[in-house]
Amino acid sequence: MFNDVIINMLELIETRITQIRDKALDLINDASNFMKYVSEVAPSKEPVKFIAADSGFTEITYLGFRIAVINVAMIVNTDGKGRILNRFEALLGVSGDELEKMALDMEAKHALDASRSFQINVVLLDGAIIGRNYVSRFSVPVIAHVKDVKSNRYLQGIVDTEFKNYVSRALQIMEEPLIMHVIMETYRIRNKTSVALMTKPYIVGRVGDRDVYGFYVQYLPATLPIYTEYMGNPSNIQQVISRIVPLSTMPRLGYPAPLYIVDKMARVNTSLKDMIRLIMEKLGGDALNELRGMYLKMGLNEYVKSK
């Protein structure tokens, strides 16, 4: 019986894979019809003044108590020499998805504060613009690269019917970034180009009273396009991307180097956790020990009532 199940499963998978292959070939053949939604972006030679921000977060336990820690890392570049800035937040009563949301807000908040102290012309964020606080307050363009696409927000913004129908059909067998990859690589083959490419921007949402534009960018040939959100003057989108192109060749191919660096700098590693525990012990150890000792003896509710 077990062998029959395996055989049936293998036959089913083989059939489905064949169907996927056939549908994928049809989509590839049709991709040339949608090259008009792709634009070339030549690298700009103008120096770019930017702030790039990312964050890492964790929950640390000490004496049975939990504290959430957010580490926001930023690169500020105004003169060709990047400065690394770190900002820490310690929070109580925050965990899980709420902590992740708080970290995204803190990235925007600290980048906003830095933008008021340094003369820049663009802010780079890791993760979507939509859903954050503070981002509507920037006076310069904000561009956010989203590595992990959890929703097909770009599809939802497309207003050109034939393009929307093609993407919807393709989503039955492949993810949105791969669909854009097929179209962009088709464009490259037909036009024999190796410059950066971007898809047509569409309004994908709003933050406050400001529109957010979504599109895909492929900085280098053969790399998977990155879903990108932009807030600012829509007529300047291509100009902003052209300034980021020279920053997106290394160390991670096809991804802006400043965001790659702050991603590494923002991670909360074991050494940082140990340092925070040590600080908690030195600065708050007596108070936490007292509280822990009291509620272990009489119960936390009774201890609180006694104060």
C-alpha positions in Angstrom: 0.0 0.0 0.0 2.8 2.4 0.9 4.5 1.7 -2.4 1.2 2.5 -4.2 1.0 5.8 -2.5 4.6 6.7 -3.4 4.0 5.7 -7.1 0.8 7.8 -7.3 2.5 10.8 -5.7 5.4 10.6 -8.2 3.0 10.3 -11.1 1.0 13.3 -9.8 4.1 15.4 -9.3 5.4 14.5 -12.7 2.1 15.6 -14.3 2.0 18.9 -12.3 5.6 19.7 -13.2 4.9 19.1 -16.9 1.9 21.4 -16.6 4.0 24.1 -14.9 6.6 23.8 -17.6 4.1 24.2 -20.4 2.5 27.2 -18.7 5.9 28.8 -18.0 6.9 28.4 -21.7 3.7 30.1 -22.7 4.4 33.0 -20.3 8.0 33.3 -21.6 6.8 33.4 -25.1 4.3 36.1 -24.2 6.8 38.2 -22.2 7.9 40.2 -25.2 4.4 41.8 -25.4 5.1 43.5 -22.1 8.6 44.9 -22.6 7.0 48.3 -23.0 6.5 48.3 -19.3 10.2 48.2 -18.7 12.6 51.2 -18.8 16.4 51.4 -18.9 18.1 53.3 -16.2 21.7 54.5 -16.9 23.9 55.0 -13.9 24.3 58.6 -12.7 27.7 60.2 -12.3 26.4 62.6 -9.8 27.4 61.9 -6.2 24.5 60.8 -4.0 24.0 62.1 -0.5 22.0 59.6 1.5 21.0 58.0 4.7 20.5 54.2 4.7 18.8 52.6 7.7 18.0 49.0 8.8 17.3 47.4 12.2 17.8 44.3 14.2 15.8 43.3 17.3 15.6 40.6 19.9 14.1 39.8 23.3 16.4 39.3 26.2 15.5 37.5 29.4 17.2 38.3 32.7 16.0 36.9 36.1 12.8 35.8 34.4 12.0 39.3 33.1 11.8 40.1 29.3 13.0 43.2 27.6 12.9 43.9 23.9 15.9 45.6 22.3 16.0 47.3 18.9 19.3 48.2 17.2 19.0 50.7 14.4 22.0 51.1 12.2 22.5 53.9 9.7 25.0 55.0 7.2 25.1 58.8 6.6 27.0 59.8 3.4 27.2 63.5 2.6 30.8 63.8 1.3 31.8 60.4 0.0 32.7 59.2 3.4 30.1 57.2 5.2 29.5 57.6 8.9 28.0 54.6 10.8 25.4 55.6 13.5 23.7 53.2 15.9 20.7 53.9 18.0 19.3 51.5 20.6 15.8 51.2 21.9 14.8 49.2 25.0 11.1 48.4 25.3 8.8 46.6 27.7 5.7 44.8 26.8 6.5 44.4 23.1 7.1 41.1 21.3 6.5 39.2 18.1 4.9 41.0 15.2 4.5 44.1 17.3 8.2 44.2 17.9 9.0 43.9 14.2 6.6 46.7 13.4 8.1 48.9 16.1 11.6 48.2 14.6 10.5 49.4 11.2 9.1 52.6 12.8 12.3 53.2 14.7 14.3 52.9 11.5 12.2 55.7 10.0 12.2 57.8 13.1 16.0 57.8 13.6 16.6 58.3 9.8 14.2 61.3 10.0 16.1 62.7 13.0 19.4 62.3 11.1 18.0 63.9 7.9 17.4 67.1 9.9 21.1 67.2 10.9 22.7 66.2 7.6 22.1 67.6 4.1 21.0 64.6 2.0 18.9 64.0 -1.1 17.5 60.5 -0.6 16.7 58.0 2.2 17.2 54.3 1.7 15.2 51.9 3.8 15.1 48.1 4.0 11.4 46.9 3.9 8.3 48.5 2.7 7.3 52.1 3.2 3.6 51.3 3.5 2.7 50.5 7.1 5.4 52.6 8.8 5.0 55.7 10.9 7.2 58.8 10.5 7.9 58.3 6.7 5.4 60.9 5.6 7.5 63.6 7.4 10.6 63.3 5.1 11.3 66.3 2.9 13.5 64.2 0.6 12.6 61.1 -1.5 12.4 57.9 0.4 13.1 54.6 -1.5 12.6 51.2 0.2 13.8 47.9 -1.1 11.8 44.8 -0.1 13.7 41.6 -0.3 10.9 39.3 0.9 7.8 40.0 -1.0 4.9 38.8 1.2 2.1 40.3 -0.9 1.6 41.0 -4.5 1.3 44.8 -3.9 2.7 45.7 -7.3 -0.1 43.7 -9.1 -2.7 45.4 -7.0 -1.4 48.8 -8.3 -1.3 47.9 -12.0 -3.9 49.9 -13.9 -3.0 48.7 -17.4 -5.4 45.8 -18.0 -3.3 43.6 -20.4 -0.3 43.8 -18.1 -2.4 43.1 -15.0 -4.0 40.1 -16.7 -0.6 38.7 -17.7 0.8 39.1 -14.2 -2.3 37.5 -12.6 -2.1 34.6 -15.0 1.6 34.1 -14.2 1.0 34.2 -10.5 -0.7 30.8 -10.8 2.7 29.2 -11.1 5.4 31.7 -10.1 6.1 34.5 -7.6 5.9 38.1 -8.6 9.7 38.8 -8.6 10.2 35.9 -11.0 7.5 37.2 -13.4 9.4 40.5 -13.6 12.6 38.6 -14.1 11.2 36.9 -17.1 10.0 40.1 -18.7 13.3 42.0 -17.9 15.5 39.2 -19.2 13.4 39.1 -22.4 13.9 42.8 -22.7 17.7 42.4 -22.3 17.9 39.7 -25.0 15.8 41.7 -27.5 17.6 45.0 -26.8 21.1 43.7 -26.1 21.5 45.8 -23.0 23.2 45.3 -19.6 22.1 48.6 -17.9 19.8 48.6 -14.9 16.1 48.1 -15.6 12.9 49.1 -13.8 9.2 48.3 -14.4 6.6 51.0 -14.8 5.8 52.6 -11.4 2.2 52.4 -10.1 0.5 53.9 -7.1 0.4 51.0 -4.6 -0.9 52.8 -1.5 -0.7 56.0 0.6 1.0 57.1 3.8 -0.9 60.0 5.3 -1.7 62.2 2.3 1.2 61.1 0.2 1.2 58.5 -2.6 3.5 55.5 -2.5 4.7 54.1 -5.9 5.7 50.5 -6.4 7.9 49.0 -9.1 10.6 46.4 -9.6 14.3 47.2 -10.2 17.0 44.9 -11.7 20.3 46.6 -11.1 22.4 43.9 -12.8 21.6 41.3 -15.5 20.5 37.9 -14.4 19.8 39.0 -10.9 16.3 38.7 -9.4 14.5 42.0 -9.5 13.8 43.7 -6.2 10.3 45.1 -5.3 10.8 48.8 -4.5 8.6 51.5 -3.0 9.1 55.2 -3.5 7.7 58.3 -1.9 8.4 61.6 -3.4 8.0 63.5 -6.7 7.0 60.7 -9.2 8.8 62.6 -12.0 12.1 62.0 -10.2 11.8 58.2 -9.7 14.1 57.3 -12.5 16.7 59.9 -11.5 16.8 58.6 -7.9 17.2 55.0 -9.1 20.0 56.1 -11.5 21.9 57.5 -8.5 21.6 54.2 -6.6 22.7 52.1 -9.6 26.5 52.6 -9.0 26.0 51.6 -5.4 24.5 48.2 -6.3 27.3 46.2 -7.8 29.0 44.8 -4.7 29.4 43.3 -2.2 26.0 41.7 -2.9 25.2 41.7 -6.6 22.2 43.6 -7.5 21.4 45.1 -4.1 22.4 48.6 -2.8 25.6 48.3 -0.8 24.6 50.8 1.9 21.6 48.6 2.8 23.8 45.5 2.8 26.2 47.1 5.2 23.5 48.4 7.7 21.9 45.0 7.6 25.1 43.5 9.0 25.6 46.4 11.5 22.1 46.2 12.8 22.1 42.5 13.8 21.8 41.8 17.5 24.5 39.1 17.9 25.4 37.1 21.0 28.1 39.5 22.1 25.6 42.4 22.0 23.1 40.4 24.0 25.7 39.5 26.6 26.6 43.2 26.9 23.0 44.2 27.4 22.5 41.5 30.1 25.6 42.9 31.8 24.2 46.4 31.7 20.9 45.1 33.1 22.7 43.4 35.9 24.8 46.4 36.8 22.1 49.1 36.5 19.0 47.2 37.4 20.1 44.0 39.0 19.2 45.1 42.6 15.7 46.3 41.7 15.0 43.2 39.6 16.4 40.9 42.3 14.2 42.6 45.0 11.1 42.3 42.8 11.8 38.7 41.9 12.5 37.8 45.5 9.3 39.4 46.7 7.0 38.0 44.2 8.5 34.5 44.5 7.7 34.6 48.2 4.3 36.2 48.2 3.1 36.2 44.6 3.3 39.1 42.2 -0.3 40.4 42.7 0.1 40.5 46.4 3.5 42.2 46.1 2.0 44.9 43.8 -0.9 45.5 46.2 1.6 45.9 49.1 3.2 48.9 47.4 
